[in-house]
Amino acid sequence: MKISDEVMNEMYKSMGISEAVRAYGQKTLEKLEERFREIDRVTEFNQLKVLRAMQAAKVDAECFNASSGYGYDDIGREKIERVYAECFHGEDALVRPQITCGTHALSLALMSNLRPGQELLSPVGKPYDTLDEVIGIRPSQGSLAEYGISYAQADLLPNGDFDYDEIRRKINDKTHLVTIQRSKGYAVRPTLSVEKIGELISIIKGIKPDVIVMVDNCYGEFVEDREPLEVGADMIVGSLIKNPGGGMAPIGGYIVGKKECVLNAAHRLTSPGLGKEVGATLGMNRSFLQGFFLAPVITSNALKSSIFAANLYEPLGFPCLPNATEERFDIIQAITLKKPETLIAFCSGIQAGSPVDSYVTPEPWDMPGYDDQVIMAAGAFVQGSSIELSADGPLREPYAVYLQGGLTWPSAKFGILYSLQKLYEANLVSRDSLC
């Protein structure tokens, strides 16, 4: 049965979206058809890549069995790690439910591959806020600084380019590991493409060939047709409740790359002498494998959502990074909302448009790991899952919100329209501006 525009309008109206907001959304969407077709092409390529990796690892129904206790001889766990290594072009992989989040995965990779007296360098400015205490930028128990590991930083140039002169000055005899954050985090700077990461790695390795280069790959997996290990990175690190979990993984993180780097992390995660041999998967193998299989499509849904949001909000006078027409290298969309009340209204709309906790109103709070209060909208099936539609931002100028995720494109579209609806109802955008 063909659904008429009138019937669709009534459905949106019954769910709180005004005719003016929906019409503006439809007009925006019509301009994106060609762009969405290009995303679908990359998705198809990445889906085949995942399928090939699963076939090469001989994934079978036996992989879905649960292990407990020590987790010895967990065939599913071993094949999951083979799939990740094959797909991301690494020598080895560590993919475990015992890695609780992206910050944990990053801290595990850093702490296992750095030793007292060595130095960590970030050549792309300060990393994401939650790493402040890991590094020791803000004092914290168990930080790298407490273990005598120093930190150096080269900021990006005002135009967002790498400051190669400063990077050369900062690399020294103590520099042992370089961390490159692919996504922007809460910084107003461009996300790095795999190509740009490759250029940076080439310069760094030219200065000091034996340095370990780690890429924080969070939010970037499957957005492009290549991953950072293919352009010279030694390790990539990420969270399974972001892109590679495909909305199915309830927890977990991964480290993929050079065998020595991965084994160092495994021995830190479990115990020296045990490494990768232990770690029960407790029935999560099916979710990990099915999520990874779905990840290219789920990531494309999130990517479409971000592009739609930029094209919806930028003409209304809200600066977007990336802007409405720029090429994308992660799923995050930063939108500068200029005022605290606009940021709060936006997040309220995302929450109200969610399948879970839609009746809850998000409020700013003192979130652990952050200097400023943060407001977060996340009506998700998995707590903190940012491959599901979510939005968050610190209550500080320029009051930028960071939108990401979307398990299905239609539901994400609705949530984004609902965010605009909240601004419309609060007179933070006018009816005339939607025409």
N, C-alpha and C positions, 0 to 999 in steps of 0.2 A: 504494500500500500504506500502510495506517495504521500508524504507529509507536507501539507501546504505551509506557506509562510505564516498564514493566519494562525494555524494550529501551533506552530513553533513559537510564535510571539506570545500566545496564551500560556504556553508552558513556562517560558521565561518570566512572564508577568506573574504567574502563580508562585514563582520562586523568588520574587522580590526585585527583578530587574526591570527598570522602567523602559518604555519604548524608545526614549531618547538615547539611553545608554546602549541598548541593544543595536539600534540602527547605526550608531557611531562605530560600534564594534564590527558590524557586518561590512561597513564601508572600509574599515581598516583591513579586514581580512581579505577582501577582494584583491588588494594590491600585493598579497604575499604568495599567491598561487605558484608562481615560477620558483620562488625561493624555497618553498616547501618541497617542491619536486626535487631540487638539488639535495636537500637534506635526506630525502628518501633514498637517493642514489648512494650516498655515503653509508646510510643505514644498511642497505642491501649488501654492500661490500663488507662491512664490519660483521654483519650476521653470518655471512659465509666464512669469515675468518674464525669466528667462535665455533661454528659447526665443524669446520675442518680440525680445530684443536681438540674438540670433544671426540671426534672420530679417531684421531691419531692416538689419543689416550685410551681408547677402547672403553669409554664410559658404558657401564651396563647397570642393570637393576640391582646387582649386588652392592654397588657403590652407595645405595641409599640406606643400607643397614646402619644401625646406631652402634657406637662403641661407648664404653663406660670405663671408669677407673683410670688406669694408665693409658688406655687407648692404643695398646700395641697392635700392630698389623692392621690398622684401619685402612682398608683398600680404598674406600671412598675418599678419605682425606688425602691419600697419596695421589689419586687421580685428579682431584681438584687442583692440587698444586702443579701437576703436570700440565693441566689445561691452561692455567694462568701463565706458566712459564712459556708454553708454546705460543699462546695467543699474543702475549706481550713481548715476545722475543727475548726472554731471559734465560740464563743458565739454570736457575732454580727459583723456587717460590716458597713463601711461607704464607699460608692462608688459614687463619684460625679464628674460632669463636672466642678464644681466650684474649684476643686483641679487642679491647672494648670499644674503641672509637678511632677516628682519624688522628687525633692528638696523641693517643696511646701508640698507634702505629709509627708515627713520626718520632716520638720520643724513644721508642724501642730501637728504631733504626739508628738514631743518633748516638744513644748511650752504648749501644753494642759495637759501634764502629769508631768510636773516639776514645782516647786514653788520656790520663792526666798529663798535662804539659803540651797537649796539642790544641789546635785552634779550629773553630768552626767559622766559616765565612758565608755571609749572605750577600751576593752581588746584585740583588734586586730590591734592596731596601729592607725594612723591618718585616719579619714574617708575621703571620696571623697572630692575633692577640693571645690566643690560648698557648702559644709557644713561649711567651714572655717568661713564665715561671719555669718552663722546661730548660730554657737556655740560661736563665738567671738574670735576665734584663730586669725583672722584678724578683727580689730575693724569695726563695722558696725552698722548702726541705727537699733534698735529693736532686737539686738542679745540677746541670753540667758545671756551673761555676763552683759549686761546692766540691766538686771532684777535681778542681784545678784545670778545667777546660775553658779556655778563653773564647771570646766571641768578637768578630769583626764584621763590619757592614759597609757596603758601598751602595749609596743611594742611586736611584735612577736619575737621569737628567730631567730637567723640567718638561721636555717634550716626550718623556717616557722611554727614551733610548737608554741603552746600557752606557755607563760611564767607564769605558775601557781603561782610561788613564788611571782612574781611582782604583779600579779592580787590580790593575798591575801593581799599584802601590801597596795594596792591602794583602796580596799574596806573598807569604814569606816562608821561612823554613818550618815554622810551626803549623802552617795551614795544612790540615789533613783531610778535611771534608768540606765540600761546598754544597750548600742547600739552595735549591732554586724552587721558589713557589710559583707554580704554573698559573694559578688563579689569583685574582686580585685581593681576596679576603675583604677586610674593611677599608682597604686603601683605595683611593680614587686614582687608579692607574690601569693601563691596559692589561688584560690577560695575555699571557705569552703563548704564541703558536708553537707547535713542535718545531717548525723551521727556525724560528728565532731562538728557541732553546738550543737547537743544534749549533747555531752560530756562536752562541755564548760558550757552550761546552768546548767547541773547537779552540776558541781563544784561551780559555782556562787551561785546557790540556796542553796547549802550546807553551804556556808559561811554566806549568808544573805537571808533567805527564802522569805522575803517580798519585795525584790527588783523587779522592773519591768524590764523584758528583752524584748527589741524590736529588731527585725531583719529587716534590710534593705534587702528586698527580690528582689530588682531590678535585672533583667536579669536571675533570677534563677527559676522562676515559670515554672512548668511542665517539667523541665529538668530531674528530678528524679521522683520516684513514691510516694514520701512523701514531705510535706512542713514543715517548722520549727515549726508551732503550734503543730504538732504531736510529737515533741520531747521536749516540755516544754516551748517554747516561749510564752510570754503574748500578743505580738502584732507582726504582720508582715505588712510591708508597701511597696507599689510599685506604679508604673506608668502604666496607660492604653495605653500609646504609646510605651510601651515595650511589653513583652511577653503576658500578659493577655488580651490586647486589640485586639490581633489577626490581627493587621493591619487594623482593621475596626474602632476602636475608634479614633475620631479626637482630643480628649483631655481627661483629667481625671486622677484620682488617687484613691487609695484604702487604707484603714486601716482595718484590720481584727484581731479579737482577743477577749480578755476579755471584757465583756460588759461595765464595768466601764471605761476602757481605751478608747474604741470606743466612748462612750457617751461624755467623756471629750473632745475628738477631735471634735465631732459634735457641741458641745456648743461653742467651740473656732472658728470653721469654720463659723457658722452662728451667734448666739448670745445666751448668757445665757437665759434660759427659752424657747428658740426655738428649739435648738438642731437639731434632725433629721427630725422634722416635716415640715421644709420648704426647698426650693431649687428646683426650676423648672428644668426639664431635657431638655426642649426645643427641643424635637424630637430626642434625642440621644439614647433613650432606645433600639431601634432596633440594632443600631451599637454596643452598649455595650454588648448586649446579643449575637448577632451573632459573634462578635469578640471573646468573651469568649468561645463560642462553637468551633470556629476554632482554638483557641489558642494552643491546644496540637499539632496539625499538623503543624501550622506555626512555633512553637518553634522547632519542629524536623527539619524543613527545615533549620532554622538558625543554629541549632546544627551541622547538616551535613556540612553546609558551613564553619563553624569554623574548623572542623576536616579536611576538604579538604584543607583549606588554610594552616594549620600547616604542613600537609604532603606534600604540594607543596613547601613551603618555607624553611622548616628546612633542607632538603638535599642540598639546595643551600647555606648554611652557615649562615642563619639567625636564631638565637635562638628563640624558641617559648615557650610561657607559656599559657596554658599547652603545653607540648611537643606533638609530633605527635602521641604518643601511650597512653598517660595518660587518665584516666577516666575523664569525664566532669561533672561539677556541675553548670555551667552557659553557656551562649551563646557567651561570649566574648573570642576572641582570641588575645593575645598580641604577636606581632612579633617585635623583635628588629632589626631595619633596619640600625643602626650604624651611618648613615650620614644623614644630613638634606635633601640633594638632593634626597636620596632614599625614605625618608618619603614623600616628596612632590610628587615624581613620582608615588608612590603607591596610594596615595589619588587621584591623577589626573586620574589614571586608574579606580578606583572604581567609580568616578564621571562620567567618560566617558562611563562606562558600565551600567549606570542607566537608568530607563525609563523616568525620569523627570530631566530636566536641564542637559542633557548629554553633551550639547555644552559648558557648563560653566567650567572654570578652577579654582579649589579652590586655595586659597592663605592663608598663615598664617595671623592671625589677633589677636588683643587684645580683646579676648572674655571675657565678664563680668563674674566675679567669679573665674578667673584663674590668677595665677601669671605670667605665661609665655605665649607667643603667642601660639595659637593653630591652627592647620590646620584641616579642617573638610570636608569630602566628604559625601554628603547626598542628592542624587537625589530621594527624597521621595515624596509620595502623601500627607503625613502629616508632617508638618515642625517639625524637631527634632525627628522624629520617629526612634528609634533605634531597632525596630523589623524589619524594612525595612533595606536592605543592606546599611551599612554606615561604615565609618572608620574615626577615628580622633586620634590626638596625639599632645602632647605639643612639641614645638621646644626646647627641652633640651635633654641632654644625658640621656639614650643611644639611643634616637630617636626611641622610640617604638611606633608602631601604634596599635590601639585597634580597631579591626574589629568585627562587630556584625550584626546580622540580616540576612534576606533573606526571603521574602514572598513566593517565589517559589524556589525550588532547582535549576531548570535549569537556571533561570535568575541570581541567586546568583553565580552559577558556572561560568557563562559568565563574570560577574563583576570581580570575583577573577582572572580569566584568563587574563582579560584586565589589571588588576593591574600589573601582571607579564609581559604582553606585553609592558607596558610603561617602566619598568625597562630594558627589553631586548632592546628596541629601543634606550635607553639612555646609552647603554653599561655598565649598572650597574650589569647585569648578562651576562655571555657569552653563545654563542651557545653550546660550548662544555659541559658546566655545565648542559644543558638540555638533553643531550644524555644519 
